[in-house]
Amino acid sequence: MIVQFAGLLVAISSFSSIQLFVGSAVQVNSFEGAAFFMAYILVTAAIILLIMKFYHGNLVYLLLESLVVLFASTFLFFMVLNDIFQSAAWYYIAAASAIAALSLIIAKSRMPRLRNLIAITSSIGVGVVIGLNGFALAYILTLFIAAYDYIAVFITKHMVTMAKEISSRNLAFLIGSTDVEAMPSKYLSKSEVLEFKKQEKSHRISDPALKGLMNEGIMPIISQVQLGTGDLAIPLMVAVSAYISFINYIIPVAVVIGSTCGLVFTMYLLKRYKVVLPAIPPIFAFVNLSLGIVFAATGTGTLVQSIGFIIISIFTLAILMLRLNGGAKVRKP
């Protein structure tokens, strides 16, 4: 929500003078533009997978992270500083923005725990930049990415491989939270219990409270949730594009509410199914539901468009739930 509302605020405050021009100038080639961005994403994913396969150092990954953070954060800082210091020359603001972005990169190298903060600033920058291309392009691109996310997580599974590699290297392409969850051993597989006992012997756990739980058959399991920066930037892109194209506050706020509900629903599915999930499809589904409701309530577009958004929402959720109920084993909490 920080990413969504902060990014939307930046867009509203910094682009009021050009929002009408941008919103009307790019929608003629919206499908071609979305296809270009999608091709860029696919090529980038292929390059990263090749690097992961043949390169096992750290320098290339750090350079890639630095480039993304430098571009996205510099743009964000430029918009904010330009709005604050409107009388200053643009090149002074650009230099200050680049220095601030570089400072973030250096600070993260010394304090790895800053990863989430840097992931947030980068997501805001990327979401605002792409959102300026108008609603049609942003919506079509989100549709493409939702399909790609589903395939990459459930079918090819290369997104899972990439996420594990990125997480292990603490790169600012993920925002995450880690906790310890008490899990009854009867809900774990035999191999998981054996692995836990092996780890228990090697680490020599001495905490009495922890040992008491284990004697009762309760296993302390690391519970970790990782969300890609794309899962933050994509809904922001749609929200910003809605503001730029429709020039009102109701529709972009509805997009933010929809994306937030979609993420909450994703967290529910994670707790229920305990499998790796693509976040964009449920977010996209709830964004469509919000768009269908707000289009009908405000009279934006036609009734057919409103119904179309709701149908796409139901169709997306149906495909996701069929996959989960058909291919995933539900574990009772």
C-alpha positions, -999 to 999 in steps of 0.1 A, spaced: 0 0 0 30 23 6 41 17 -29 6 22 -44 -4 54 -26 31 70 -26 35 63 -63 0 76 -71 8 108 -50 40 113 -69 22 110 -102 -6 133 -92 17 160 -78 44 159 -105 26 153 -137 -5 175 -135 7 197 -163 13 169 -189 -12 143 -178 -37 151 -206 -11 150 -233 5 118 -221 -29 101 -216 -40 108 -252 -8 105 -271 2 69 -265 -30 49 -267 -30 46 -305 -3 19 -304 -12 5 -270 -11 -31 -281 22 -27 -298 36 -9 -268 25 -36 -244 39 -63 -267 73 -44 -267 74 -43 -229 64 -79 -227 92 -89 -251 116 -69 -230 105 -88 -199 109 -122 -216 143 -114 -230 155 -101 -196 142 -132 -179 160 -154 -204 193 -135 -199 190 -138 -161 184 -175 -164 214 -180 -186 235 -160 -161 223 -181 -133 232 -213 -151 267 -204 -161 278 -177 -137 282 -183 -99 299 -151 -88 284 -119 -73 296 -90 -94 272 -94 -124 242 -96 -100 253 -66 -81 258 -46 -113 223 -56 -125 208 -46 -92 226 -13 -92 215 -4 -127 178 -11 -119 179 8 -86 199 37 -101 174 42 -130 142 37 -110 152 55 -78 168 84 -97 135 89 -116 115 89 -84 138 113 -66 139 136 -96 100 138 -97 99 145 -59 127 170 -58 115 188 -90 81 192 -74 97 206 -42 123 229 -58 104 241 -88 127 271 -94 159 250 -95 176 241 -128 167 206 -139 203 195 -142 209 203 -105 179 182 -96 190 154 -118 225 154 -102 210 154 -67 186 126 -76 214 104 -90 235 110 -59 206 100 -37 201 68 -57 238 60 -55 237 66 -18 210 40 -15 230 15 -34 261 21 -13 241 20 20 225 -13 10 259 -29 4 268 -20 40 234 -27 55 217 -56 37 186 -51 57 178 -20 36 168 -44 8 130 -39 14 133 -1 14 153 0 -18 128 -25 -34 100 -1 -25 116 30 -40 125 11 -72 90 -3 -75 75 32 -72 99 46 -99 92 17 -124 54 18 -118 52 56 -124 74 55 -155 55 28 -173 21 41 -161 27 74 -180 20 55 -212 -17 55 -206 -44 31 -194 -48 9 -225 -12 0 -227 -9 -6 -189 -40 -28 -189 -29 -49 -218 6 -53 -204 -9 -64 -171 -30 -90 -189 1 -103 -206 21 -104 -174 -7 -122 -155 -6 -150 -181 32 -150 -180 33 -151 -142 9 -181 -141 30 -200 -167 64 -191 -151 53 -202 -116 31 -232 -123 43 -247 -156 79 -238 -165 86 -229 -128 116 -208 -139 102 -179 -118 105 -200 -87 142 -207 -96 149 -170 -102 132 -160 -69 152 -185 -49 185 -172 -65 176 -136 -59 165 -142 -23 197 -161 -15 217 -132 -28 196 -106 -10 190 -86 -42 166 -57 -41 142 -74 -66 122 -89 -38 105 -75 -7 102 -101 20 92 -110 55 105 -139 76 91 -154 108 91 -187 127 59 -206 126 49 -234 150 38 -263 129 25 -297 143 47 -325 130 17 -344 117 12 -318 90 48 -323 77 60 -350 54 83 -377 67 112 -363 47 106 -328 63 106 -343 98 138 -362 91 155 -331 78 144 -311 108 157 -337 132 190 -337 113 192 -299 116 183 -301 153 212 -324 161 237 -303 142 226 -270 158 222 -284 194 191 -265 203 192 -256 241 163 -231 245 139 -247 271 108 -232 255 118 -244 221 127 -279 234 94 -281 252 74 -274 220 94 -300 201 88 -326 228 50 -320 222 55 -327 185 55 -290 175 82 -280 149 95 -244 146 95 -239 108 108 -208 91 78 -190 75 89 -167 46 70 -146 22 88 -130 -8 70 -106 -32 87 -95 -64 91 -58 -71 71 -64 -103 41 -75 -81 44 -40 -65 51 -20 -97 25 -35 -120 -6 -25 -100 9 9 -94 14 12 -132 -23 6 -137 -33 31 -110 -10 58 -124 -22 51 -160 -58 54 -148 -51 88 -134 -33 100 -165 -60 88 -189 -92 95 -170 -80 125 -150 -99 117 -118 -91 102 -84 -118 76 -81 -106 51 -107 -69 50 -96 -79 47 -59 -103 19 -69 -73 2 -87 -52 5 -55 -81 -9 -34 -84 -38 -58 -47 -46 -59 -46 -45 -21 -75 -69 -19 -58 -91 -44 -26 -93 -24 -46 -101 8 -63 -129 -11 -29 -141 -22 -17 -143 14 -48 -163 23 -41 -187 -5 -5 -190 7 -16 -200 42 -42 -224 29 -22 -242 1 13 -236 12 27 -235 -23 46 -209 -43 20 -187 -60 20 -161 -88 9 -128 -73 -1 -109 -104 -31 -131 -115 -51 -126 -82 -41 -90 -81 -52 -86 -117 -85 -103 -109 -94 -80 -80 -82 -49 -100 -107 -60 -128 -134 -64 -102 -128 -29 -88 -127 -15 -123 -160 -31 -132 -177 -17 -102 -163 18 -104 -169 20 -142 -206 11 -136 -209 34 -106 -193 65 -122 -206 60 -157 -171 57 -171 -171 38 -203 -200 15 -213 -220 -12 -194 -204 -37 -217 -169 -26 -205 -180 -29 -169 -194 -64 -174 -162 -73 -194 -140 -63 -164 -160 -85 -140 -160 -115 -164 -122 -113 -168 -120 -111 -130 -141 -142 -125 -123 -161 -153 -89 -153 -139 -98 -164 -104 -115 -196 -118 -83 -206 -136 -62 -200 -105 -84 -219 -82 -88 -248 -106 -50 -251 -107 -47 -250 -69 -75 -274 -62 -65 -298 -89 -27 -297 -84 -20 -287 -48 -25 -307 -17 -43 -286 10 -27 -287 45 -49 -279 74 -35 -250 95 
